[in-house]
């Protein structure tokens, strides 16, 4: 099927994670066309530019579903900040009410528009595959590493200071044999206060540091509680300087339940994609 232009879109940001969102509930753009469209639209300087592309899809069982693609066209099971942006988009466009549920590959996500409409809270899927006691050598230093899947896989390394070669180290961790075959996102975490962290994340699919990562913030907060005696809620400062709040119940096992991610969203722009955006 040939794409029909113009294509209506909206661009949103969740604490620096930016996304292009297209209402595709009428299946104007086929699933086969979507990955290539994501690769082209997410290019910075040559097109709209974004960390990911979200197609809002119809659902029989929930308010909506989504097809989420990273900037390289790969499918992502879940994205916390993308989920918050999608929820606000759905509320603003009458797709859902203030409280909603929607389908992702990782499972059904619950979301709520807070009193201030730009603030959105999502209930994350239950974290699993906790791995503690791993280690990696980075620039001749052995670092303790933990791992958890918070919807997508995340490695967590606690560091001293903020001077970290995130792209270099992140790429090494992302493709390390410990995390084969799917690879992992890599989070470099600094304790900056009581129940407060700063997190820099290298995201697979973007293949670079992003200004924020919701699922990475959740992974860091949970391990902040497990390893650094932090209590919920944990505040996370993102690379972009904005704040996310993570709430959770941590139990022995380890088990993390009732995990929520809350933070601001921004509507950047809306408009019409032309065919030249894909050149």
PyMOL commands that set and color helices and strands:
alter all, ss='L'
color gray80, all
select helices_A, chain A and resi 31-41+80-92+166-174+177-179+214-228+275-278
alter helices_A, ss='H'
color red, helices_A
select strands_A, chain A and resi 7-14+17-23+52-57+64-70+99-104+107-113+119-123+128-138+141-149+153-158+185-193+196-203+208-210+234-237+243-251+255-264+266-273
alter strands_A, ss='S'
color yellow, strands_A
deselect
rebuild
show_as cartoon
